[in-house]
Amino acid sequence: MNFKGLKMALGNLGVMTTQINNYKMRFLGDGFAGECELLGNKREYTKLVRMSVNSRYDHEQVVQAQKLIEEWQRGSEVNG
């Protein structure tokens, strides 16, 4: 799954997303926020995810978002 697929999947959960560039995307859900980033070059890169959750969050939405982000992390990234 690339950024476009992740962005669409998170959007279907009601999570707002914004793609900063081909290498960075931010997201905002009900009581949580974070960003996904690709670091490196086209052949070798690392997928970095930062996520913060506040005390009043929608547990189900967080769990579903984490599953989608994990799927993105396991997949191959092709053209952002």
Protein Blocks (a to p, Z undefined) as FASTA:
>chain_A
ZZklmmmmmmmnopacddfblmbccdddehiacddddeddfklccddddddddfbdcfkl
mmmmmmmmmmmmmmcceeZZ
